[in-house]
Amino acid sequence: MAHARTDEDGPDRAPLPRWLAPVPRAIEDLGLRLVWLVVAINLAGTAFGFWYYRLQFTDTPASMWIFVPDSPMATLLAAIAFGLWAIGRQNDYVSALAFFGNIKLGLWTPWVLAAFFDAFYGINGPAMYAFLFVSHLGMVVQAFVLHRITDFPVKAVAVALAWYTIDLTVDYFLPIVGRTDPFGYLPVLPHHTRIPVRYSTEIAAGANAFQIAAWGAVLLTIAPLFFALATRVKTIAQRSP
């Protein structure tokens, strides 16, 4: 169900529990007042992200390019979601996709940056490492503002879950097409964001690098599903007499 804009701060804030709406109202209101700045920042992040993935694009068949730029696609969806709301054409499907993408990629990237700190820090240096870490956490913040413009209808959540399940499958389990894994760990090199660590390298508790990255991706596909449906349930409960 689309929400209509009610004032300069956007739709009224549903009285959700803090664990579903962790961003303070003042910050939510500021983001909605400066919605076109938020859109511009997301578009700039999208452009940077496509540049960041330039080498992986050249190493991936064109038919699978849509599965490569995960974070840039998430910020693009956020830009579209907020932009549509700003012109009075809010779309629940886009908002749900943006919610899933910004939580999943906004947390997965800091997860692998921390898990493979030495490798990522060595390749990127302190400034780029800090930028990647902080900017992706910012994606999570904006995801938790989306409840102000959508109440996550079940059909929209189902579409978002379907897309990110397909993305998860292609990224880690069934790459379908691509070049052979040079390390011989998998038949075909998967399409997730490349990690600068040999897949078979043991990281912790017997788990190797590939398993650490995949575990984070699986968990962070489930998490936004829970948050979206919980928001839906709590919102409907608040409307009940």
C-alpha positions in Angstrom: 0.0 0.0 0.0 1.5 3.3 -1.1 1.7 6.1 1.4 0.8 9.7 0.3 3.0 12.5 1.4 1.4 14.3 4.3 3.9 17.1 5.1 7.4 18.3 4.4 8.8 15.5 6.6 7.0 12.8 4.7 4.4 10.3 5.9 3.6 10.0 9.6 6.0 7.7 11.5 4.4 4.5 12.6 5.0 3.8 16.3 7.2 0.8 15.6 9.5 -0.7 18.3 13.1 0.6 18.2 14.5 -2.7 16.9 12.4 -2.2 13.7 12.9 1.6 13.4 16.4 2.2 14.9 17.0 5.5 13.1 15.9 8.5 15.2 12.9 10.3 13.9 14.9 13.5 13.5 17.3 11.8 11.1 14.4 10.1 9.2 12.7 13.5 8.8 15.9 15.2 7.7 16.5 12.5 5.1 13.0 12.9 3.7 13.2 16.7 3.6 16.5 16.4 1.7 15.2 13.5 -0.4 16.8 14.8 -3.7 20.2 15.0 -2.0 19.7 11.4 -0.8 18.8 10.4 -4.3 21.9 12.2 -5.7 24.2 10.6 -3.2 22.8 7.2 -4.0 23.3 7.8 -7.8 26.9 9.0 -7.1 27.5 5.8 -5.1 26.0 3.8 -7.9 28.3 5.3 -10.5 31.3 4.8 -8.2 30.3 1.2 -7.6 30.1 0.4 -11.3 33.6 1.9 -11.7 34.8 -0.2 -8.8 33.5 -3.4 -10.5 35.0 -2.6 -13.9 37.6 -5.4 -13.7 35.0 -8.0 -12.7 32.8 -6.9 -15.5 35.5 -7.6 -18.0 36.0 -11.1 -16.5 32.3 -12.0 -16.5 30.1 -13.0 -19.5 27.8 -10.1 -20.4 24.7 -12.3 -19.8 25.6 -12.4 -16.1 26.5 -8.7 -15.6 23.3 -8.0 -13.8 24.5 -10.2 -10.9 27.9 -8.5 -10.5 27.4 -5.0 -9.1 25.4 -5.9 -6.0 26.0 -2.8 -3.9 25.6 -0.4 -6.8 22.3 -2.0 -7.8 21.1 -1.6 -4.2 21.9 2.1 -4.1 20.3 2.5 -7.5 17.1 0.9 -6.1 17.2 3.2 -3.1 17.6 6.2 -5.4 14.6 5.1 -7.5 12.5 4.3 -4.4 13.0 7.7 -2.7 12.8 9.5 -6.0 9.4 7.9 -6.9 8.1 8.8 -3.4 9.3 12.4 -3.9 7.2 12.8 -7.1 4.2 11.1 -5.5 4.5 7.8 -7.3 5.8 5.5 -4.5 6.2 1.9 -5.5 6.1 -0.8 -2.9 8.0 -3.3 -5.1 10.9 -1.0 -5.6 10.9 0.0 -2.0 11.0 -3.7 -0.9 13.8 -4.5 -3.3 15.8 -1.4 -2.0 15.2 -2.5 1.6 16.5 -6.0 1.0 19.5 -4.9 -1.1 20.6 -2.1 1.2 20.4 -4.3 4.3 22.0 -7.3 2.7 24.9 -5.5 0.9 25.2 -2.8 3.5 26.1 -5.4 6.1 27.7 -8.1 3.9 30.5 -5.7 2.7 31.6 -4.6 6.2 31.4 -8.3 7.2 33.9 -9.4 4.6 36.0 -6.3 5.0 36.4 -7.2 8.7 36.7 -11.0 8.1 39.5 -10.5 5.5 40.9 -7.3 7.0 44.5 -7.8 6.0 43.8 -8.5 2.4 41.3 -5.7 1.8 43.3 -3.2 3.8 46.4 -4.1 1.9 44.7 -3.7 -1.5 42.6 -0.6 -0.8 44.7 1.4 1.8 43.2 3.1 4.9 41.1 5.8 3.1 39.4 3.5 0.6 38.9 0.8 3.3 37.3 3.3 5.7 35.1 4.7 2.9 33.8 1.3 1.8 33.1 0.3 5.4 31.3 3.5 6.5 29.4 4.1 3.2 28.0 0.6 3.3 26.8 1.0 6.8 25.1 4.2 5.6 23.1 1.9 3.2 21.7 0.1 6.2 20.6 3.4 7.8 18.7 4.5 4.7 17.1 1.0 4.5 15.5 1.5 7.9 13.9 4.8 6.7 11.9 3.1 4.0 9.2 2.1 6.4 8.1 5.7 6.2 7.1 5.3 2.5 6.0 1.6 2.4 4.4 -0.9 4.7 5.9 -3.8 2.9 3.0 -5.7 1.3 3.5 -9.4 1.2 3.6 -9.5 -2.7 6.3 -6.9 -2.7 8.3 -8.7 -0.1 7.9 -12.0 -2.1 9.3 -10.3 -5.2 12.3 -8.9 -3.3 12.9 -12.3 -1.7 12.7 -14.1 -5.0 15.2 -11.7 -6.6 17.8 -11.9 -3.8 17.4 -15.6 -3.6 18.2 -16.0 -7.3 21.1 -13.5 -6.8 22.4 -15.5 -3.8 22.1 -18.8 -5.8 24.1 -17.4 -8.8 26.6 -15.7 -6.6 27.6 -18.7 -4.5 26.0 -22.0 -5.5 25.1 -22.2 -9.2 27.1 -19.7 -11.2 25.6 -21.1 -14.5 28.2 -19.5 -16.9 31.5 -17.9 -16.6 35.2 -18.8 -16.6 36.8 -21.6 -14.7 37.8 -21.0 -11.1 41.6 -20.5 -11.3 42.0 -21.9 -7.8 40.1 -25.1 -8.7 37.8 -24.7 -5.7 34.6 -24.5 -7.8 33.9 -25.6 -11.4 32.9 -22.0 -12.4 34.0 -18.8 -10.8 30.9 -17.4 -8.9 29.5 -14.0 -9.5 29.7 -12.5 -6.0 31.9 -9.5 -5.3 35.4 -10.9 -5.5 37.3 -11.4 -2.2 41.1 -11.0 -2.3 41.6 -14.3 -0.5 42.0 -17.8 -1.9 38.7 -19.6 -1.4 40.2 -22.6 0.3 42.1 -20.5 2.9 41.0 -21.5 6.4 39.8 -18.4 8.3 38.2 -19.6 11.6 36.7 -22.7 13.2 37.6 -24.8 10.2 35.6 -22.5 7.8 37.4 -21.4 4.6 37.1 -17.9 3.0 34.4 -18.9 0.6 32.3 -20.4 3.3 32.7 -17.3 5.5 31.6 -15.0 2.6 28.7 -17.3 1.6 27.5 -17.7 5.2 27.2 -13.9 5.6 25.3 -13.7 2.3 22.8 -16.4 3.3 22.1 -14.9 6.7 21.8 -11.4 5.3 19.2 -12.6 2.7 17.1 -14.0 5.6 17.5 -10.9 7.9 15.7 -8.4 5.7 12.8 -10.8 5.1 12.3 -11.0 8.9 12.5 -7.2 9.3 10.2 -6.5 6.4 7.5 -8.9 7.5 7.8 -7.9 11.2 7.4 -4.3 10.1 4.3 -5.3 8.1 2.8 -7.2 11.1 3.5 -4.3 13.6 2.2 -1.7 11.2 -1.1 -3.6 10.7 -1.4 -4.2 14.4 -1.0 -0.4 15.1 -3.9 0.3 12.7 -6.3 -2.2 14.4 -8.8 -0.7 16.7 
